[in-house]
Amino acid sequence: MKSIWRNKYRPANLLLAAGAAFSSAAHAVNDLPGGPSVRQLNLPVGVTKIAQEQHLLHTIMMILCTVIFVGVFAVMFYSIWKHRKSVGHKAANFHESVVVEVIWTIVPFLIVIVMALPATKVLVAQKDTTNADLTIKTTGYQWKWGYDYLNGEGEGLAFISTLDSSQRAMSDAGAKGQMPDDYLLKVDNPLVVPVQKKIRIITTANDVIHAFAVPQLGLKQDAIPGFVRDTWFRAETVGDYYGQCQELCGKEHAYMPIHVKVLSAADYTAWVSAKRKEAAAKLDDPTKVWTLPDMLTRGEKVYAANCAACHQANGKGAGPIKPLDGSAKVTDADHKIQLAVLLNGQNNGAMPSWKQLSDTDLAAVATYTKNSWSNKTGQLVQPAEVLALRGK
């Protein structure tokens, strides 16, 4: 009977095994330097002193807990087996032992002290954000990160970091075939810092709770709306290091990666110079009068980078995300109605404020949405209209 069963179902088993092997091969990836490794089970050693201390502390605690677990259960199982009723042992009738109670109170207390001392040392070191060489504010948005360089070399720089559009397209298509090693971790604008410098990270959020986490740097700090938290790191090695938002922040949570690029001092100075020139080039004159075709071209790019993740490329929205196609606020001839939403947000942050975008970018995306899909209004929003509403 067993032989018949095996023969009957062997083709199906072979097909399942082949399918599993093919699936694994099609989606095989390699270890990502500075990011996750294939079949990684433990914490990474990291490239900062804090990350290395966290790894050592974790290892010590795991060994200590394992020894306690084995010791306690070994005694328990030995006692149960050695004194079982089947070999003639009878249940004893005794009262509490003061000596035993003192021992099982003192020993756990000493174990907790032994564990707490090194853990407290690492925890205190993690929160010492004084004397930073560079301070960067990281703001969590649904679903991207905003970086503002507040102090140090690069002060005044600010930009948004979003999942690379090509990787989002792979995900939307079902992630078929060979995936890149940095799948869903590649961004358009990484956070760039110099090596061997103390970097203070101030975290906050614009809408819901996020968490800024980069394991190789020993970083994990919640970003909470209306509050600021801070942490720090000092990378000892030049390279690229990856993380993700580690707080469930909504339907696009998996598409909110973090890429930290650590450069040498000279390369970082060159990057700052190039970034300043790039920022200066983007400072459009808000009094400039744009034509509709030019504004639509720019608006399409702004929409794809900032709005399409929620409202979709077709403007239809999804679930609680309201559609822009056919929206009364979008098509209204009074431009102030839509611009007020773009500048201030709405629905308690479900629609975030986009004040960080330039006047021209906001005017462009408003113009694009007013003239895309079925919204063929022919309306043109100028940057001066956005400038007039800012701060009101």
C-alpha positions in Angstrom: 0.0 0.0 0.0 2.8 2.4 1.0 4.6 1.6 -2.3 1.4 2.3 -4.4 1.0 5.7 -2.6 4.6 6.6 -3.3 4.3 5.8 -7.0 1.0 7.6 -7.3 2.2 10.8 -5.8 5.9 10.8 -6.9 5.3 12.9 -10.0 3.4 15.6 -8.0 6.2 15.6 -5.4 8.9 16.0 -8.1 6.9 18.8 -9.6 6.6 20.6 -6.3 10.3 20.1 -5.6 11.3 21.4 -9.0 8.9 24.4 -8.7 10.5 25.3 -5.3 14.0 24.9 -6.7 13.1 27.0 -9.8 11.5 29.7 -7.6 14.6 29.9 -5.4 16.9 30.1 -8.3 14.8 32.8 -10.1 14.7 35.0 -7.0 18.2 34.2 -5.8 20.2 37.1 -4.4 23.6 37.6 -2.9 24.7 39.1 0.3 24.4 42.9 0.2 27.5 44.7 1.6 26.2 47.1 4.2 22.8 45.4 4.2 21.1 42.1 4.9 22.8 38.8 4.1 21.2 35.7 2.7 19.8 33.5 5.5 21.1 36.0 8.1 20.0 35.0 11.6 22.1 37.1 13.9 22.7 40.8 14.3 25.4 42.2 12.0 28.7 43.1 13.6 28.4 46.6 12.2 30.9 49.4 11.3 30.4 51.6 14.4 31.6 51.0 17.9 28.0 51.0 19.2 26.9 48.4 16.6 29.9 46.2 17.6 29.1 46.6 21.3 25.5 45.7 20.6 26.6 42.6 18.8 28.9 41.5 21.6 26.2 42.3 24.3 23.7 40.3 22.3 26.1 37.3 22.0 26.9 37.4 25.8 23.3 37.5 26.7 22.3 34.7 24.4 25.1 32.5 25.9 24.2 33.4 29.4 20.4 32.7 28.8 21.2 29.4 27.1 23.4 28.3 30.0 20.6 29.1 32.5 18.0 27.4 30.3 20.1 24.2 30.0 21.0 24.2 33.6 17.5 24.7 35.0 15.8 22.3 32.7 18.6 19.7 33.1 18.0 19.7 36.9 14.3 19.6 36.4 14.3 16.7 34.0 16.9 14.8 36.0 14.8 15.2 39.2 11.6 14.1 37.4 13.2 11.0 35.9 15.3 10.0 38.9 12.5 10.2 41.4 9.6 8.9 39.3 7.0 6.8 41.0 7.6 3.8 38.7 11.0 3.1 40.4 9.5 3.2 43.8 9.9 6.8 44.9 7.2 8.3 47.0 6.1 11.9 47.1 7.8 13.8 50.0 5.9 15.9 52.5 8.0 18.9 53.5 7.7 22.6 54.3 9.6 25.5 52.7 13.4 25.7 53.1 14.7 29.1 54.1 18.1 28.3 52.6 16.6 27.3 49.2 14.4 30.4 49.1 17.4 32.7 49.9 19.5 31.0 47.2 16.8 31.3 44.5 16.3 34.9 45.4 20.0 36.0 45.5 21.2 34.0 42.5 18.7 35.5 40.0 19.4 39.0 41.5 23.1 38.6 40.9 22.4 37.3 37.3 20.3 40.4 36.6 23.1 42.7 37.9 25.6 40.9 35.7 23.4 41.5 32.7 22.4 45.0 33.6 25.8 46.5 34.0 27.1 46.0 30.4 23.6 46.7 29.0 23.4 50.0 30.8 26.8 51.0 29.6 25.9 50.5 26.0 22.5 52.1 26.4 24.0 55.3 28.0 26.6 55.4 25.2 23.8 55.2 22.6 22.1 58.3 24.0 25.2 60.5 24.2 24.6 62.8 21.3 26.8 65.6 22.5 29.7 67.2 20.5 28.3 66.0 17.2 30.3 67.0 14.0 27.1 67.0 11.9 23.4 67.2 12.8 20.8 65.9 10.5 17.0 65.9 11.0 15.3 62.9 9.5 11.5 63.2 8.9 9.4 60.2 8.2 6.6 60.6 5.6 4.2 58.1 4.1 6.3 56.7 2.6 9.7 58.3 2.2 12.4 60.1 4.3 13.2 63.8 4.4 16.8 64.9 5.4 17.7 68.4 6.6 21.3 69.2 7.4 21.0 71.5 10.4 24.6 71.9 11.6 28.1 71.1 10.4 29.5 70.8 6.8 26.5 70.8 4.5 24.3 73.0 6.7 21.2 74.1 4.8 21.0 71.2 2.5 17.6 69.4 2.4 16.1 66.7 0.2 13.6 63.9 0.0 14.7 60.2 -0.3 12.3 57.9 -2.1 12.4 54.3 -3.2 13.9 54.1 -6.7 11.1 54.1 -9.3 12.6 51.1 -11.2 12.4 48.9 -8.2 8.9 50.0 -7.5 8.1 49.0 -11.0 9.6 45.5 -10.4 7.5 45.1 -7.4 4.3 46.2 -9.1 5.1 43.7 -11.9 5.3 40.8 -9.5 9.1 40.8 -8.9 9.8 38.1 -11.5 13.2 36.8 -12.6 16.5 37.7 -11.1 16.2 40.4 -8.5 19.1 42.9 -7.8 20.9 42.4 -4.5 19.5 45.8 -3.3 15.9 45.0 -4.2 13.5 47.4 -2.4 16.5 49.2 -0.8 17.7 51.4 -3.6 16.7 55.1 -3.3 17.0 58.2 -5.5 18.7 60.3 -2.9 20.8 58.5 -0.2 21.7 60.2 3.1 25.4 61.1 2.7 27.8 61.6 5.6 31.6 61.7 6.2 33.6 58.8 7.7 35.0 59.0 11.2 32.7 61.9 12.2 30.0 61.9 14.9 26.7 62.2 13.2 23.7 63.2 15.3 20.3 62.1 13.9 17.2 63.9 15.0 14.0 62.0 14.2 10.4 63.1 13.8 7.5 62.3 11.6 5.0 64.2 9.5 2.0 61.8 9.7 2.3 58.5 11.6 4.9 56.8 13.7 7.9 55.6 11.7 11.3 54.3 12.9 14.7 55.1 11.4 16.9 52.0 11.6 20.2 51.0 10.0 21.5 47.8 11.6 25.1 48.1 10.3 25.3 51.5 12.0 23.6 50.4 15.3 20.7 52.8 14.7 17.1 52.3 15.6 15.1 55.3 16.7 11.3 56.0 16.5 10.1 59.0 14.6 7.0 60.3 16.2 4.7 63.2 15.0 5.0 66.2 17.2 8.1 64.9 19.0 11.8 64.8 18.4 14.1 62.0 19.4 17.8 61.7 18.7 20.5 59.2 18.3 24.0 59.1 16.8 26.6 57.1 15.0 30.3 57.3 13.8 31.0 55.1 10.8 34.5 53.8 10.8 34.4 52.4 7.2 33.5 54.1 3.9 30.6 52.3 2.2 26.9 52.0 1.6 24.7 50.9 4.5 21.0 50.0 4.3 18.0 49.9 6.6 14.2 50.3 6.5 11.4 51.9 8.5 10.9 49.5 11.4 7.5 50.7 12.5 4.4 49.5 10.7 3.4 52.8 9.1 0.8 51.9 6.5 0.3 50.0 3.2 3.6 51.2 1.7 5.6 50.3 4.8 7.7 47.9 2.8 8.7 50.6 0.3 10.4 53.0 2.8 14.1 52.1 2.7 17.1 53.9 4.1 20.4 54.2 2.3 23.3 55.8 4.1 26.4 56.5 2.0 29.6 57.1 4.0 32.3 59.0 2.1 35.8 60.1 2.8 36.3 63.6 4.1 37.4 64.9 0.6 34.6 63.1 -1.2 32.0 64.4 1.2 33.2 68.0 0.7 32.9 67.5 -3.0 29.4 66.0 -2.6 28.3 69.0 -0.5 29.6 71.4 -3.2 27.8 69.5 -5.9 24.6 69.4 -3.9 24.7 73.1 -3.2 25.0 73.8 -7.0 22.1 71.4 -7.7 20.0 73.1 -5.0 20.8 76.5 -6.5 19.8 75.3 -9.9 16.4 74.2 -8.6 15.6 77.6 -7.0 13.3 78.8 -9.7 12.1 82.4 -9.7 8.6 82.2 -8.2 7.5 85.2 -10.2 8.3 83.4 -13.5 5.3 82.9 -15.7 5.2 79.3 -17.1 3.4 77.9 -20.2 1.0 75.0 -19.8 3.1 72.4 -21.7 6.3 73.2 -19.7 4.3 73.0 -16.4 2.7 69.7 -17.4 6.1 68.2 -18.2 7.5 69.2 -14.8 4.4 68.3 -12.9 4.4 64.8 -14.3 7.9 64.2 -12.8 6.9 65.7 -9.5 3.7 63.6 -9.3 5.6 60.4 -10.1 8.2 61.0 -7.4 5.9 62.2 -4.6 2.2 61.4 -5.3 1.9 58.3 -7.4 2.8 55.9 -4.5 -0.6 56.8 -2.8 -2.8 58.1 -5.5 -1.5 55.8 -8.2 -0.3 56.7 -11.7 -3.8 56.7 -13.0 -5.0 59.1 -10.2 -7.6 56.6 -9.0 -6.3 56.2 -5.4 -6.8 53.0 -3.4 -8.8 52.1 -0.3 -8.9 55.2 2.0 -6.7 57.2 -0.5 -9.0 59.5 -2.3 -8.9 59.6 -6.1 -7.6 62.8 -7.9 -9.3 61.8 -11.1 -12.6 63.6 -11.0 -12.0 65.2 -7.6 -14.0 68.4 -7.1 -11.1 70.0 -5.2 -8.7 69.3 -8.0 -10.9 70.5 -10.8 -12.3 73.6 -9.0 -11.4 76.8 -10.8 -10.4 78.4 -7.4 -6.8 77.2 -7.2 -6.5 78.1 -3.5 -8.7 75.1 -2.6 -6.2 72.5 -4.0 -3.1 74.5 -3.0 -4.3 74.7 0.6 -4.4 70.9 0.7 -0.9 70.6 -0.8 0.6 73.1 1.6 -1.2 72.1 4.8 -2.4 68.5 4.3 -5.7 67.2 5.5 -7.5 64.4 7.3 -5.2 64.5 10.3 -2.1 63.9 8.3 -3.4 61.1 6.1 -2.7 63.6 3.3 0.6 65.1 4.4 1.8 68.7 3.9 4.1 69.1 1.0 5.6 72.5 2.0 9.1 71.1 1.6 8.6 71.2 -2.2 9.3 74.4 -4.0 6.6 76.8 -5.2 7.3 75.8 -8.8 7.0 72.1 -8.0 3.7 72.5 -6.2 2.3 74.7 -9.0 3.5 72.1 -11.5 1.9 69.1 -9.7 -1.3 71.0 -9.2 -1.4 71.9 -12.9 -0.6 68.3 -13.8 -3.5 66.9 -11.8 -5.9 69.5 -13.1 -5.2 68.4 -16.7 -4.6 64.6 -16.4 -6.8 61.6 -16.8 -10.4 62.9 -17.1 -9.5 66.3 -15.5 -9.1 68.2 -18.8 -9.7 71.6 -17.2 -7.0 73.5 -19.1 -6.2 75.4 -15.9 -2.6 76.6 -15.3 -1.3 77.2 -11.8 1.6 79.7 -11.5 4.3 79.5 -8.7 3.3 83.0 -7.6 -0.1 81.6 -6.5 1.7 79.1 -4.2 4.1 81.8 -2.8 1.1 84.0 -1.9 -0.5 81.2 0.1 2.7 80.1 2.0 2.6 80.9 5.6 -1.2 81.7 5.7 
